[in-house]
Structures are given as structure tokens and as C-alpha cells.
Amino acid sequence: MKSHQTQRRFQILLVDDNAADIELTCQCFQETGVPCDLHALQDGDSALAFLKRVPPYEQSPRPDLILLDLNLPGTHGREILQILKLQPELQSIPVVVLTTSEADTDVAMAYRLHANAYHCKPVDLEDFLRLAASICDYWFRCATLPTTDQIR
């Protein structure tokens, strides 16, 4: 376990247009016991503004992890992924695609655009809790993430 990382609160950006999925995701991530703040936005344009810290998100934290749905109003998740991985100041943020699509073409496209993982949203609460726990275990307990100072 990475003790230096477990002493801080992690920042997660959730981008999903479904209010019920946002509520469920927030609940499941709270259940993990990992200290994290989940920032939920419902469209791609707001997500990009948050990440670029433009109004009204000038004070937004840099996410340690992004949970990204593919099908969004405005800028689609695919476009967000492409934009993120082309921006030097954002490309090191891990992006976990969390979507309802099980299409092989969507999976392949997400990895071609450098997604760090691809998960279909579980419909069962227990399965969703397990997924949230596994995401937190991997990204916040096993993996070593860069700090903001290391990225500058």
C-alpha cells in the first residue's frame, strides 16, 4: 500500500449526464472508505471548463482521476478523451471510461484514445459497489499518481 497517497483526499471528476447514475456513483465511491471528493458534471463542455479552470471553475481542483461517460450532451466523451490526451497539462490524469456501452467499437476507440480503463456500468448495486472499490483500490492504494508539483 502506498502510505504517502493514503494520507490525502483524492479528487475525482465524474462526467455523466444521467442524474441517477451520478447519485449512485457518488454513493458507491463514498462506501469505499477512500477519502475523496467527487465533482460531478453533466456535460462535456462543463467538464472541459472545469479541467481548464475557466469560469465558473477557476478554483476547481486538478482531478486525480476522471470517470467519463461516453455519451454526453455537448462535447462527447470521445472528444473529451481526445482533447485530454493531447494537452500536456492534462494528459497524465488517468481516465476511466464508465459507460453503458458494451460495443466492441466503443471499447477499442476508448483505448485508441488512451483511456486508462473501460468499464460498463453495473446495473446491480452490489456489482457497482465492487467496481467502485476496485477502482479506488487500484488508483488510490496500488498505483502511484503524480502530484501536481511533478506535472509542472
Solvent accessible surface area in square Angstrom, and as a share of the most:
residue,aa,sasa,rsa
1,M,175,0.78
2,K,73,0.31
3,S,76,0.49
4,H,115,0.51
5,Q,3,0.01
6,T,37,0.21
7,Q,147,0.65
8,R,79,0.29
9,R,129,0.47
10,F,1,0.01
11,Q,32,0.14
12,I,0,0.00
13,L,0,0.00
14,L,2,0.01
15,V,1,0.00
16,D,2,0.01
17,D,62,0.32
18,N,67,0.35
19,A,68,0.53
20,A,70,0.54
21,D,28,0.14
22,I,22,0.11
23,E,127,0.57
24,L,46,0.23
25,T,1,0.01
26,C,31,0.18
27,Q,83,0.37
28,C,0,0.00
29,F,1,0.00
30,Q,143,0.64
31,E,118,0.53
32,T,23,0.13
33,G,60,0.57
34,V,9,0.05
35,P,49,0.31
36,C,19,0.12
37,D,47,0.25
38,L,41,0.20
39,H,50,0.22
40,A,41,0.31
41,L,24,0.12
42,Q,82,0.37
43,D,39,0.20
44,G,0,0.00
45,D,78,0.41
46,S,26,0.17
47,A,0,0.00
48,L,21,0.11
49,A,17,0.13
50,F,12,0.05
51,L,14,0.07
52,K,95,0.40
53,R,107,0.39
54,V,66,0.38
55,P,97,0.61
56,P,109,0.68
57,Y,51,0.19
58,E,85,0.38
59,Q,169,0.75
60,S,11,0.07
61,P,44,0.28
62,R,42,0.15
63,P,4,0.02
64,D,16,0.08
65,L,0,0.00
66,I,1,0.00
67,L,0,0.00
68,L,0,0.00
69,D,10,0.05
70,L,0,0.00
71,N,68,0.35
72,L,7,0.04
73,P,68,0.43
74,G,55,0.53
75,T,20,0.11
76,H,76,0.34
77,G,0,0.00
78,R,64,0.24
79,E,83,0.37
80,I,0,0.00
81,L,0,0.00
82,Q,90,0.40
83,I,52,0.26
84,L,0,0.00
85,K,28,0.12
86,L,131,0.65
87,Q,52,0.23
88,P,101,0.64
89,E,94,0.42
90,L,10,0.05
91,Q,82,0.36
92,S,48,0.31
93,I,1,0.01
94,P,10,0.06
95,V,0,0.00
96,V,0,0.00
97,V,0,0.00
98,L,3,0.02
99,T,0,0.00
100,T,94,0.54
101,S,20,0.13
102,E,134,0.60
103,A,46,0.36
104,D,122,0.63
105,T,104,0.61
106,D,22,0.11
107,V,46,0.27
108,A,46,0.36
109,M,27,0.12
110,A,0,0.00
111,Y,104,0.40
112,R,166,0.61
113,L,36,0.18
114,H,123,0.55
115,A,8,0.06
116,N,70,0.36
117,A,18,0.14
118,Y,25,0.09
119,H,57,0.26
120,C,47,0.28
121,K,25,0.10
122,P,28,0.18
123,V,154,0.89
124,D,67,0.34
125,L,79,0.39
126,E,96,0.43
127,D,60,0.31
128,F,2,0.01
129,L,44,0.22
130,R,145,0.53
131,L,21,0.11
132,A,0,0.00
133,A,38,0.30
134,S,57,0.37
135,I,6,0.03
136,C,0,0.00
137,D,56,0.29
138,Y,117,0.44
139,W,32,0.11
140,F,0,0.00
141,R,67,0.24
142,C,80,0.48
143,A,18,0.14
144,T,82,0.47
145,L,12,0.06
146,P,45,0.28
147,T,62,0.36
148,T,55,0.32
149,D,109,0.57
150,Q,127,0.57
151,I,43,0.22
152,R,218,0.79
